[in-house]
Amino acid sequence: MNLKSLWPSLLSRVLPPVLAVACAVVLGMLIVLALRLNPFAVASEVFTTASMPPVGLRDDVGYVLAYATPLIFSGLAVAVAFRAGLFNIGGMGQIMIGSLCCGLVGWKLAALPMLLLIPAAIAVAAAGGALWGAIAGALKAWRGSHEVIITIMLNFVAVALTDWLANGPWKDPHGMAAQLPAIAPHARLARLGTYPVAAEGTPPSLGLPIPGYVPVNLALPIALLLAAAVWVWLWRTTAGYEHRAVGHNPEASRAAGISVKRVTLRAMALSGALAGISASDLVLGYKHTFRQDDAMGYAGQAFVGIAVSLMGQNHPVGIVFAALLFGALQHTGVLLKTIPKDLILILQAAVILFVICGNEIFRRLLARRVRPA
Amino acid sequence: MPSAVEMIGIEKRFPRVVANHDVNFSVEEGEIHALVGENGAGKSTLMKVLYGLYAPDGGTVRVFGKEMREFSPAAAIAAGIGMVHQHFMLVPTLTVAENVMLGMEPRRGPFFARGRAETEVGALSEKYGLRVDPGARIEELSVGLEQRVEILKVLARGARILILDEPTAVLTPQEVEDLYATLRSLKAQGKTVIFITHKLKEVRAITDRLTVLRRGATVGTVASAETSQEQIAEMMVGRPVSLRVEKTAAMPTAPVLEVRHLCAEKLNDVTLEVRAGEILGIAGVEGNGQSELLECLSGLREAESGEVVLGGEDLSAAGPPAWFRAGLAVIPEDRLKRGLVGDYSVADNLVLGRHRLPRYTSTGFVRAGARDADAEELIRRFDVRPPEKSVEARSLSGGNQQKVIIARELSRVPRFLLAAHPTRGVDIGAIEFIHKAIVAERDRGVGVLLVSAELSEVMALSDRIAVMYGGRIVGVVSAASADEKSLGLLMAGGKAAS
């Protein structure tokens, strides 16, 4: 493929989300104006707050990355299902189950050495998420139940199930909340940042110039690796070829001898696994235990993951950038002082709306210009 | 008296494509004029210019002698032009009268005057002999009647020139006759009709004159009655085209496919046999079980009872993979639904279903080199245009999509070929190619089962013809002794003469 033919396709992919963000920014400014405030003053106030000494913007960069990490996982989960023509909105339940599994392994298998314990905890988290996704996949493939309904329902089941387990049989006897005992210290994933003084009980850290209290951790590189793996799987493997074929045209796929049932089951399992691995961030990198209420708040971010996937055009590269943008939006919400933080929710919603509309409008404009007949 | 339509030196360019180049087109008032050409010849572009959907890059358009300065549908409608699109634009939940009056509703105060609308539409349909109940909902109507509503809609807006875009593509033979009657009555009342088509038969049946376009340019305008189908075809394609299928006598050997007492949905005790080296054609009015039979013979539908044996193996309950292993190749009924993944490239479509072969996959990864090399080879051999392996299959013309499917299926080296409507919606040039490919497979010793809605195609290609009616095979005749009349009788449910 030469550069000439690559350029328009790249442009048609990148331009709509960029335009959408621009439109959303304009809308946000109009809202701020409607509150009788100067949008530029608000922006400079946010920037001043963010760049306050002693750490300046370094903790803000860290927070944006920390907020982006779970969004990459859940965005990838949505995208993988979507590429097979399925809509997985059960990321929340899959993260809950994955996190519980992760916390359980980190606690119960503390005897394992670190190099076995961490992979085991992540693998079991993936398996838990995969199982939760596969339930919806199997019901869809063999019973024709709609995956949207099933995954929503399974979200509630997951919340109730984890609440019972973390409050009952596996409850930490010393904990106040519904939570499991802490994971083994050597199961913790290193923070990316630096602690001024490495005190007893602080998690391991990598020493990048980010303050140690920012919870961004090794789950971020894991997420980036997964994004690359998803791309390779979807576009370079025979299974990925079948996966996308079913997503585009299940009838033709079936007629060509592809088992649509198997692809559906596998798609939901993989999607659930990607959501489940989010536990590496929450449990191994951040909270160091499974606490039910924390997990619920965290897993709720899976719904933002739908928007991330949409904005990223269900493509791993797009998802990483969209996750960073939504992460930045969320962090900006923390920094806002003079205006309601709800503005951030409005902006998120506006970005999504503009992406959906913008894509369609731009696609039609392009189609009108290119189509000869 | 000026011509109804005069288009002189029309030029319309799109990025990378010149759709119309120096096109001259003129239609006299009160005639039925055909605009013919292969897909992509520029017919639709030219008509979209006339209807104001596109502004031309050059040239003059005159309607009843008056030059068009503004190009918009509103201006075209004001000048007396109406267009009936190939895909109807009706609101299914509204009534006929409501649809016809949409956008110009008669009112009583702020309210819609339903009674008056129905009276007006009734009078209109009376005047032009377009009989349809003004109070009926669109969703209750047949396709033929929906088309009448579209024509009424155009007439209600005062059209004196009607453009019909491939109006017969969606109609049954009976509905086509009704449409012809409607067009004749419109002509009798002084209306001008422009009829876009690529079917040669109907050009000669209904039109006065015809204009041929090829690759965006005018080839010529001739009187329909004085021009043979072969001459029109040659003008369209640019070279002599054989409308007959040339083949030698079949030399069938042992049976490849045996169907015994097959029962399934819509199928009632079907028994038939396809031998190696012959083409068995299935004739029949659509909806008499052909679709279900095709599904049973490709693993997409399980038999309720009976036997379906391919190459000695009972496959009555097997899925598509087992059928393909046993030697099946399929040209499916609906290309974009069953045959292709429209969003995939031509190269990806050329391996669909064969992508698990060791040639195309190793250790789970796609072997892109082999895929692309074979795609280039197949594109060349089957003359797929444009010869580009990376374009989306959806963007190809119908004929080229069909060539992609045939290229893929024949590279399975089948022993049994199931060909469903192999030339439906395909250009004349490609029809000849596809027919030759099917006959070549037969000569190689493949058993071919052909299902086609066009009786003439079944008669031209087949060695034996089985007639289906009401889910049964009501007769099998040798193609040499078959004639249209006796087959027609069988298709309508009559008993075989012998």
Interface residues (C-beta under 8 A of the other chain):
Chain A: M1 R236 T237 T238 A239 Y241 E242 R244 A245 H248 N249 E251 A252 S253 R254 A255 A256 G257 I258 R369 V370 R371 P372 A373
Chain B: F14 P15 R16 V17 A19 N39 G40 S44 T45 S298 G299 L300 G319 P320 P321 F324 V330 P332 L336 K337 R338 G339 L340 V341 G342 D343 Y344 D348 L352 G353 H355 R356 Y360 T361 G364 F365 V366 S390
